[in-house]
Amino acid sequence: MIEEIAKKHSIRCHNMLNHTYNGEPYSVHLYMSREIGEKYKHHIPEDDRDDVFSSIFEHDTIEDCKELCKFSDLVKITNLRVAMIVKSVTTIDGTRKERFSDEYYKGIRNTKYATFVKLCDRIANVKNGFDNKNPIINMYKKEHKHFKEMLYIPGEYEDMWRELDSYFI
């Protein structure tokens, strides 16, 4: 299973760089994102789940651990499909507005399962923000309309969108 390899690789990279998530090991976020994926796995055909769940574990690796992992490394460690999904959800350097440009969202929409992976990440971040009363939630609330305008496709991942929307009502 590629997922086990991806999980170990991503956690190792984040640990080597001492990344944390609200003062806890970064793996907390990766496992939270994976739990969201598990909750909504009915959207992913069984034959594709290993790649998609691997992508959830690796979703921040290229972006956050570029010193340790590049796209070509991820292709070798996992496979091209996982690396392409991860690449599509990876932002460029710059301001938040530059990083989350319309072009960025277009790349996600044009990569099969990337919206699913991004939703798992966003739901985990928003849920964690609310659970911990983290002021970052205000940023997600402000961005939510544009985020949804860019990624929402009627009939696709409706239950995931409802969960994400519920935090901002």
Residue pairs with C-beta under 8 A, 6 or more apart in sequence:
1 50
2 50
2 51
2 54
2 78
2 79
2 82
3 50
3 53
3 54
3 57
5 54
5 77
5 78
6 53
6 54
6 55
6 57
6 58
6 77
6 78
6 82
7 30
7 34
7 54
7 57
9 57
9 58
9 61
9 69
9 77
9 78
10 30
10 57
10 58
10 60
10 61
11 25
11 26
11 27
11 30
11 57
13 61
13 64
13 65
13 68
13 69
14 25
14 26
14 27
14 30
14 60
14 61
14 64
14 65
15 25
15 26
15 27
16 65
16 68
17 64
17 65
17 67
17 68
19 26
19 64
19 65
20 26
21 28
21 29
21 128
22 28
22 128
22 132
22 134
26 60
26 64
29 60
29 124
29 125
29 128
30 56
30 57
30 60
32 124
32 127
32 128
33 56
33 57
33 59
33 120
33 121
33 124
34 53
34 56
34 57
34 120
35 124
36 119
36 120
36 123
36 124
36 160
37 44
37 52
37 53
37 56
37 116
37 117
37 120
38 53
40 116
40 119
40 120
40 157
40 159
40 160
41 49
43 116
43 157
43 160
44 52
44 113
44 116
48 113
51 78
51 79
51 81
51 82
51 85
51 113
52 85
52 113
52 116
52 117
54 78
54 82
55 82
55 85
55 86
55 89
55 113
55 114
55 117
56 117
56 120
56 121
58 74
58 78
58 82
58 86
59 85
59 86
59 89
59 117
59 118
59 120
59 121
60 121
61 69
61 74
61 86
62 69
62 70
62 71
62 74
62 86
62 87
62 90
63 90
63 91
69 77
71 83
71 86
71 87
74 82
74 83
74 86
74 87
75 83
84 111
85 111
85 112
85 113
85 114
85 117
86 117
87 111
88 107
88 108
88 110
88 111
88 114
89 108
89 114
89 117
89 118
89 121
91 99
91 100
91 104
92 98
92 99
92 104
93 99
96 139
100 143
100 146
100 147
102 150
105 147
105 150
105 151
106 150
107 114
108 114
108 115
108 118
108 150
108 151
109 115
109 150
109 151
109 153
115 151
115 153
115 156
115 157
116 157
116 160
118 151
119 151
119 157
119 160
119 161
119 164
120 160
122 140
122 147
122 164
123 160
123 163
123 164
125 136
125 140
126 137
126 140
126 164
126 167
127 167
128 134
129 136
129 137
129 140
130 137
130 167
137 167
140 167
140 168
141 167
141 168
144 164
144 165
144 168
148 161
148 164
148 165
152 161
